[in-house]
Amino acid sequence: MPQLFEIHPDNPQPRLLKQATALLDKGEVLAVPTDSSYALVCHLDDKAAADKLRRIRGVDDKHHLTLLCRDLSELANYARVDNQQFRRLKAATPGAYTFILEASKEVPRRLSHPSRKTIGLRVPDHKVLQELLALHSTPLLATTLIAPGETEPLNDAEEIRERYKGRIAAVIDAGACPREPTTVVDLTGSDPVVIREGLGSLAMLGL
């Protein structure tokens, strides 16, 4: 059974988050709450962990994985953004948005989209996840926790533990999070393209 970390939503316990970080450093996959829904996460630079994450989620290398970043200063390391793109990002972060951007050379080729050389990036507005990212000190690779063949993301920590027994190392439980995925916006072209309308308001982006 995956380990359960019960984290206080307003005053996260550093001791427990350090234990979760240690699992990520060992190449494990964790289920974590975000400001939209639960996500599967792993270490950015661990190919075996990324492959495991894709297998658990049931997706191939054409599926955009997302980098969870603490703030926009980290975004600049992994994506090429112009001034207009940056203004849109600044208006909507942190928040329940995933932005498709041109990947920089810092992003391992195996993580960017194989044909488009793009990457999904997001800055979550969730205190526990922000604290985990701070302790981990680098972005995490993530994908929305939707079971293969289903359309709705999972939201209950105990259900996730039961259904993913033997496949993930731990679940972070910080209370209920929304059951709606992020709004996904492609910023690689001259005009923004909404790929998926989710929890993030399009009005925040001027769309």
Backbone hydrogen bonds, N-H to C=O, Kabsch-Sander energy under -0.5 kcal/mol:
donor,donor_aa,acceptor,acceptor_aa,energy
3,Q,169,A,-2.8
5,F,3,Q,-0.5
5,F,171,V,-2.8
6,E,4,L,-0.7
7,I,5,F,-0.9
7,I,173,D,-2.5
16,L,13,Q,-0.5
17,L,13,Q,-2.0
18,K,14,P,-2.5
19,Q,15,R,-1.4
20,A,16,L,-2.0
21,T,17,L,-2.5
22,A,18,K,-2.1
23,L,19,Q,-1.5
24,L,20,A,-1.8
25,D,21,T,-2.3
26,K,22,A,-0.9
27,G,24,L,-1.7
28,E,23,L,-2.2
30,L,41,V,-2.2
31,A,170,A,-2.2
32,V,30,L,-0.5
32,V,39,A,-2.8
38,Y,154,L,-1.1
39,A,32,V,-2.7
40,L,143,T,-2.9
41,V,30,L,-2.7
42,C,141,L,-2.0
44,L,139,P,-0.7
46,D,43,H,-1.1
47,K,45,D,-0.7
50,A,46,D,-2.3
51,D,47,K,-2.6
52,K,48,A,-2.2
53,L,49,A,-2.5
54,R,50,A,-2.1
55,R,51,D,-2.1
56,I,52,K,-2.6
57,R,53,L,-2.3
58,G,54,R,-1.7
59,V,54,R,-2.1
63,H,60,D,-1.6
66,T,142,A,-3.0
67,L,120,G,-3.0
68,L,66,T,-0.6
68,L,140,L,-3.2
69,C,67,L,-0.7
69,C,122,R,-2.9
74,E,71,D,-1.1
75,L,71,D,-1.1
76,A,72,L,-1.5
77,N,74,E,-1.4
78,Y,74,E,-0.6
78,Y,75,L,-1.6
79,A,75,L,-1.5
80,R,102,E,-2.6
81,V,79,A,-0.6
86,F,82,D,-2.5
87,R,83,N,-2.0
88,R,84,Q,-1.7
89,L,85,Q,-2.5
90,K,86,F,-3.0
91,A,87,R,-1.8
92,A,88,R,-1.1
92,A,89,L,-0.6
93,T,89,L,-0.8
95,G,123,V,-2.5
97,Y,95,G,-1.9
98,T,183,T,-2.9
99,F,121,L,-2.9
100,I,185,V,-2.6
101,L,99,F,-0.6
101,L,119,I,-2.6
102,E,80,R,-0.6
103,A,117,K,-2.1
104,S,78,Y,-2.2
107,V,104,S,-1.3
111,L,108,P,-2.3
112,S,108,P,-1.0
113,H,118,T,-2.8
117,K,113,H,-2.2
119,I,101,L,-2.5
120,G,65,L,-1.4
121,L,99,F,-2.5
122,R,67,L,-2.5
126,H,124,P,-0.9
130,Q,126,H,-2.8
131,E,127,K,-2.3
132,L,128,V,-2.2
133,L,129,L,-2.6
134,A,130,Q,-2.1
135,L,131,E,-2.2
136,H,132,L,-2.3
137,S,133,L,-1.9
140,L,68,L,-1.6
141,L,42,C,-2.3
142,A,66,T,-3.0
143,T,40,L,-1.7
145,L,38,Y,-2.5
146,I,144,T,-1.7
150,E,147,A,-2.3
154,L,145,L,-2.7
157,A,155,N,-0.6
160,I,156,D,-2.5
161,R,157,A,-2.4
162,E,158,E,-2.1
163,R,159,E,-2.8
164,Y,160,I,-2.1
165,K,162,E,-0.9
167,R,164,Y,-2.2
168,I,164,Y,-1.7
169,A,29,V,-2.5
170,A,29,V,-0.8
171,V,3,Q,-2.7
172,I,31,A,-2.6
173,D,5,F,-3.2
173,D,171,V,-0.6
174,A,172,I,-0.7
174,A,175,G,-0.6
180,E,36,S,-0.9
183,T,96,A,-2.3
184,V,196,R,-2.6
185,V,98,T,-2.6
185,V,183,T,-0.5
186,D,193,V,-3.3
187,L,100,I,-2.6
187,L,185,V,-0.6
193,V,186,D,-2.1
195,I,184,V,-2.3
195,I,193,V,-0.7
196,R,184,V,-1.6
198,G,196,R,-0.7
199,L,181,P,-2.5
200,G,96,A,-1.0
204,M,201,S,-0.7
205,L,202,L,-1.1
206,G,203,A,-1.4
207,L,202,L,-2.5
